[in-house]
Amino acid sequence: MRVYLLLLSFFGMVSCDSQKNDLLSIPFDQPVTELIHTNKLQETQDVNYGIYSYQTDQLDKFRIGSINLKSYAYPNSAAADYNSLQIYVDNRKSQKYLGFRYTSVKQDEITSLVEQLKKQYPEFERRKDSFGETYFWDIKSLNAWLFYYPSFSTDKNDKNFLNSNFLFVKKGTRVENSKDASVFTIWQLMEAQYPK
């Protein structure tokens, strides 16, 4: 009987994990309307890139590769220092997937995600800025660009901690969902912010 119960709990855990949405595996240009409504994501627009998006800080149904995301707020810090996810879409009507921006303040998770991405996609560019190392991936097999860029926040004891972004977009995506070829692509914008 014990073996049976152990097997049931194991399969239950595997089933729960498989139901999590791997943000790297969602096909581009596929409508994500059900994902948005099921997870009650809030309509917004990314303030950094102007891309239509839907946001949440309830992360337990999402993962990046093998890393399960968790809702988390950095202890003893400002109210804005918490993990959050923005799902990017082409427009409000068709809601076709263009990628995501994941912001994490969970220190061990940031390290794990960077290491996993470097291992999974070993061809990347490393750049340095005042906050540390940034990474650029041009992932041809996924027709995607992936960026990691850190910054720092300060807690109420004046201790710095990483407040890092993982940005994954369909190759060719432009700022503000623009179709105008004179508007910066996300890659061009990132190159301007983090030059070689």
C-alpha positions as CSV (number, residue, x, y, z in Angstrom):
1,M,0.0,0.0,0.0
2,R,2.8,2.4,0.9
3,V,4.5,1.8,-2.5
4,Y,1.2,2.5,-4.2
5,L,0.7,5.8,-2.3
6,L,4.3,6.8,-3.1
7,L,3.8,6.2,-6.8
8,L,0.6,8.1,-6.8
9,S,2.2,11.2,-5.1
10,F,5.2,10.9,-7.5
11,F,3.0,10.9,-10.6
12,G,0.9,13.7,-9.1
13,M,4.1,15.9,-8.7
14,V,5.2,15.0,-12.3
15,S,1.8,15.8,-13.6
16,C,1.7,19.2,-11.8
17,D,5.2,20.1,-13.2
18,S,4.2,19.1,-16.7
19,Q,1.2,21.4,-16.5
20,K,3.5,24.4,-15.9
21,N,3.9,26.6,-18.8
22,D,7.5,26.6,-20.1
23,L,7.9,30.1,-21.4
24,L,10.7,29.0,-23.8
25,S,8.5,26.3,-25.4
26,I,5.4,28.4,-26.2
27,P,5.4,28.7,-30.1
28,F,5.7,32.3,-31.4
29,D,2.7,33.7,-33.2
30,Q,0.3,31.3,-31.4
31,P,-2.6,33.0,-29.6
32,V,-2.1,32.8,-25.8
33,T,-5.6,34.1,-24.9
34,E,-6.4,31.0,-22.8
35,L,-3.1,31.3,-20.9
36,I,-3.9,35.0,-20.2
37,H,-7.4,34.3,-18.9
38,T,-6.7,31.1,-17.1
39,N,-3.9,32.8,-15.1
40,K,-5.8,36.1,-14.7
41,L,-2.9,38.1,-16.1
42,Q,-3.4,41.9,-16.0
43,E,-3.2,44.0,-19.2
44,T,-0.3,46.4,-19.4
45,Q,2.4,47.7,-21.7
46,D,6.1,47.1,-21.0
47,V,7.4,50.5,-19.9
48,N,10.9,49.7,-21.1
49,Y,10.1,48.5,-24.6
50,G,6.5,49.6,-25.2
51,I,5.4,46.0,-26.1
52,Y,1.8,45.0,-25.4
53,S,1.9,42.6,-22.4
54,Y,0.0,40.8,-19.7
55,Q,1.6,40.8,-16.2
56,T,1.5,38.7,-13.1
57,D,3.4,38.1,-9.8
58,Q,1.6,34.8,-9.3
59,L,4.3,32.6,-10.9
60,D,3.7,29.1,-9.6
61,K,2.2,27.9,-13.0
62,F,5.3,29.0,-15.0
63,R,8.8,27.8,-15.6
64,I,11.8,28.7,-17.7
65,G,13.3,25.5,-19.0
66,S,13.6,23.2,-15.9
67,I,13.4,26.1,-13.4
68,N,10.0,26.4,-11.8
69,L,9.2,30.1,-11.1
70,K,8.0,31.1,-7.7
71,S,6.2,34.1,-6.3
72,Y,8.7,36.0,-4.2
73,A,9.3,39.4,-2.6
74,Y,12.8,40.3,-1.4
75,P,12.7,40.6,2.4
76,N,13.1,44.0,4.0
77,S,13.0,45.9,0.8
78,A,10.8,48.3,-1.2
79,A,7.3,47.2,-2.3
80,A,8.4,47.0,-5.9
81,D,11.1,44.4,-5.3
82,Y,9.3,41.2,-6.2
83,N,9.4,38.6,-9.0
84,S,7.1,39.4,-11.9
85,L,6.4,38.2,-15.4
86,Q,5.2,40.0,-18.5
87,I,3.9,37.9,-21.4
88,Y,4.4,39.8,-24.7
89,V,1.8,39.7,-27.4
90,D,1.5,41.2,-30.9
91,N,-1.7,43.2,-30.2
92,R,-4.7,43.2,-27.8
93,K,-7.1,41.4,-30.3
94,S,-5.2,38.4,-31.6
95,Q,-2.9,38.1,-28.5
96,K,-0.2,36.1,-30.4
97,Y,2.8,35.2,-28.3
98,L,6.0,37.3,-28.9
99,G,7.9,36.3,-25.7
100,F,8.3,37.5,-22.2
101,R,10.2,39.5,-19.7
102,Y,10.8,37.9,-16.3
103,T,12.1,40.0,-13.5
104,S,13.6,38.2,-10.5
105,V,14.9,39.3,-7.1
106,K,15.4,35.8,-5.8
107,Q,19.2,35.6,-5.7
108,D,19.7,31.8,-6.0
109,E,17.1,31.6,-8.8
110,I,18.9,34.3,-10.8
111,T,22.1,32.3,-10.6
112,S,20.3,29.0,-11.5
113,L,18.6,30.5,-14.5
114,V,21.7,32.1,-15.9
115,E,23.7,28.9,-15.5
116,Q,20.8,26.8,-17.1
117,L,20.6,29.2,-20.1
118,K,24.3,29.2,-20.7
119,K,24.4,25.4,-20.6
120,Q,21.2,25.0,-22.8
121,Y,22.3,27.7,-25.3
122,P,26.1,27.7,-25.2
123,E,26.5,30.3,-28.0
124,F,26.1,33.7,-26.5
125,E,27.8,37.1,-26.2
126,R,29.0,38.3,-22.8
127,R,29.1,42.0,-22.1
128,K,30.0,44.0,-19.0
129,D,28.3,47.0,-17.6
130,S,28.3,48.7,-14.2
131,F,26.0,46.1,-12.7
132,G,27.9,43.1,-13.9
133,E,27.8,40.7,-16.8
134,T,25.0,40.8,-19.4
135,Y,24.3,38.0,-21.9
136,F,23.0,38.1,-25.4
137,W,21.7,35.0,-27.2
138,D,20.7,34.8,-30.9
139,I,18.9,31.4,-30.8
140,K,18.5,30.4,-34.4
141,S,16.7,27.1,-33.6
142,L,13.9,29.1,-31.8
143,N,14.0,32.1,-34.1
144,A,14.5,34.1,-30.8
145,W,16.6,36.6,-29.0
146,L,17.3,36.1,-25.3
147,F,18.9,38.7,-23.0
148,Y,19.9,38.6,-19.4
149,Y,20.7,41.9,-17.8
150,P,21.2,42.6,-14.1
151,S,20.7,45.7,-12.0
152,F,20.8,46.4,-8.3
153,S,18.2,47.3,-5.7
154,T,18.9,48.3,-2.1
155,D,17.0,46.9,0.9
156,K,16.1,49.0,4.0
157,N,19.5,48.2,5.5
158,D,21.3,49.7,2.5
159,K,22.4,46.3,1.3
160,N,22.5,45.8,-2.5
161,F,20.9,42.8,-4.1
162,L,20.4,41.7,-7.7
163,N,17.2,42.7,-9.5
164,S,17.6,40.9,-12.8
165,N,15.7,40.7,-16.1
166,F,15.4,37.8,-18.5
167,L,14.0,39.0,-21.9
168,F,13.0,36.5,-24.5
169,V,11.5,37.7,-27.8
170,K,10.7,36.6,-31.3
171,K,13.6,37.6,-33.6
172,G,12.8,40.8,-35.4
173,T,10.5,42.2,-32.6
174,R,10.6,46.0,-32.6
175,V,10.0,48.5,-29.8
176,E,6.3,49.4,-29.3
177,N,5.2,46.4,-31.5
178,S,6.1,48.6,-34.5
179,K,6.1,47.2,-38.0
180,D,8.1,50.3,-39.2
181,A,11.6,49.3,-40.3
182,S,13.0,52.6,-39.1
183,V,12.1,51.7,-35.4
184,F,14.7,49.9,-33.3
185,T,14.5,46.2,-32.9
186,I,14.8,44.9,-29.4
187,W,18.3,43.7,-30.3
188,Q,19.4,47.1,-31.6
189,L,18.0,48.8,-28.4
190,M,19.9,46.3,-26.2
191,E,23.1,46.9,-28.2
192,A,22.7,50.6,-27.6
193,Q,22.2,50.1,-23.9
194,Y,24.9,47.4,-23.5
195,P,27.6,48.1,-26.2
196,K,30.4,45.6,-26.8
